């Protein structure tokens, strides 16, 4: 087996093992299944190109996750998708009075209204359970920026949801950001 | 912390079924990007050497030459089309079809599809070694007669001095791959040693370990600076391990240091040039083209760039010459669609276009 064939086989094995998890992460960042699939396809293509120098394939997932994150932010920035329409949920109190909207729906909608970078920071910290340093690496920014992005995101979620809903969904102690 | 938020995200993500990614499409797209970048690298060497019309000898009816470029007095541009070696306006029938080659100050070193390595000097072809035909890799120092490769069995780094007429084998660690021989510059080799990347003085055999250790992908060596690529991107550092330029783009492959190591350009789909010492990115206007990659330095501050409207195979590849740090570019040639350039063309970058 040539080096190239071996690398392709390793990459195929990685895709088979980890693409589902990467899809879930991408979906949380963009909120749409089709876009998440496009995002993963693009991120994995970048990972494949980099594969020869990712000799420690254990790092491939971190690389792919970073590719998903930065590509998502780039797409949103380039295509002006960063801020979704917020007119339906401008008033958090009003959200709570919409009978057809469940508690989970409120939070999901509010999450998707976050700017792309803040949403990515929240997904990486609280879904992927990355440390602040790992999140900073994936976002390509300083740890301090991660702290401020997450803090701003959680504050925005609380604001968006309104006092009643946020008190239950996002208790105040959740807003404490590790210095 | 934020337990409900975590629960929400897990439930939301788990509720969706995703189609498996198209592996073949990803690999095809990835291979295409690598080919384009390598095509760019090759074109750059041609441009730096030439000062003559760049593409006319292999223009198709759909292609047009725009204008010559390159510094006067430089070595002639070279490329191989099938069995024909082009050196500026001069052509030579090699009587065999090389798949990879490099240029030195003494001539050319070429590898064929069976892994045979040939020296070509003044019309004479000499068999000088063999390497792994499945992974052809040649390196050279264009300012001296040095060229190098890994022996077919992987046991030796082989360095030929075309000007001196010598061939020297250096023991290579077990498991050495052709790609472990990264660069030659000013009598030194940059390759993987027993304990990681090293720069070796070929006279004294003194080794200087390069920071990063195993798990890195070796890059360029120029003027006492080395490029090392790892999971986080490319880092430029001095031979004593002082980081000069931090990784800034983890999606780039390697790239090229300018001759005085003042600038570095990543081998990526988007043209990126950095001032090595300040770490600042230098803005270069490629006219809105969707694909552009710097591939060689024509001199300090003059960068050859391969560009196209998009990175698709059908996009017409163009050559630009860009001034750094002014950031202006001018078109030098249109080469034709990418997919028409990868069949018989071999460029002096040491690897096959499809390798």
Interface residues (C-beta under 8 A of the other chain):
Chain A: X2 X3 X4 X8 X11 X12 X15 X19 X20 X23 X24 X25 X27 X28 X33 X36 X37 X40 X41 X44 X45 X46 X48 X49 X50 X52 X53 X54 X55 X56 X59 X62 X63 X66 X67 X104 X107 X108 X111 X122 X123 X126 X127 X137 X140 X154 X157 X168 X169 X170 X173 X174
Chain B: X1 X2 X4 X5 X6 X8 X9 X10 X11 X12 X13 X14 X16 X18 X19 X20 X21 X22 X23 X25 X26 X27 X29 X30 X33 X34 X134 X135 X177 X178 X179 X214 X215 X216 X217 X229 X230 X231 X232 X250 X251 X253 X355
